[in-house]
Amino acid sequence: MPQTTPSSARVSCIWRRPQQRLEPLSWRPKPSASRQRLQPPRASARLRGQQPNEQWPPALAFEGLEAGVETVLGSLLRDDVLVEQGRMRQAKVAQLRKAEQLETLADATERENALKTQQQALDEAETADVIDISIAATKEARKSS
């Protein structure tokens, strides 16, 4: 005699959902969205006269933060394009920071060289004054003798 299955067993088979294949999320931020998020630093920069300056420290810090978030979010979503965009922005921030350091070093060197030149000019002027004084003293001594 064939075995019959209870009706609940048949129902569970009927109601079982088919296996669904998960597709990776295809989320891409809009390029304008990141620019809109930069409005608070930009507004502050505009007030301070720093608008065209990408190397302004608050804007640079904000850009670095956004790049880090973009990279982490891309790795969590397994979105290689987003990860690459984040890494590119991090590289850009690193280059801007390095450029700022080099500009600061160049300015300091330029100021140091200007001070050295000025000091040399003062030393030469003092030497010329000493020579003029000694010539005048020699002339005075000759007149009196």
Residue pairs with C-beta under 8 A, 6 or more apart in sequence:
24 77
24 78
24 79
25 77
25 78
25 79
26 79
27 77
27 79
27 82
28 79
28 81
28 82
29 70
29 82
34 66
37 66
38 59
38 62
38 63
38 66
41 56
41 58
41 59
41 62
42 51
42 59
44 58
45 51
45 53
45 56
45 58
45 59
50 56
50 59
53 59
54 60
54 63
54 96
55 96
55 99
55 100
55 103
60 93
60 96
60 97
60 100
63 89
63 92
63 93
63 96
64 90
64 93
66 89
67 86
67 87
67 89
67 90
67 92
67 93
68 86
68 90
69 86
70 82
70 83
70 85
70 86
70 89
71 82
71 83
71 86
71 87
71 90
72 86
73 79
73 82
73 86
74 80
74 81
74 82
74 83
74 84
74 85
74 86
75 83
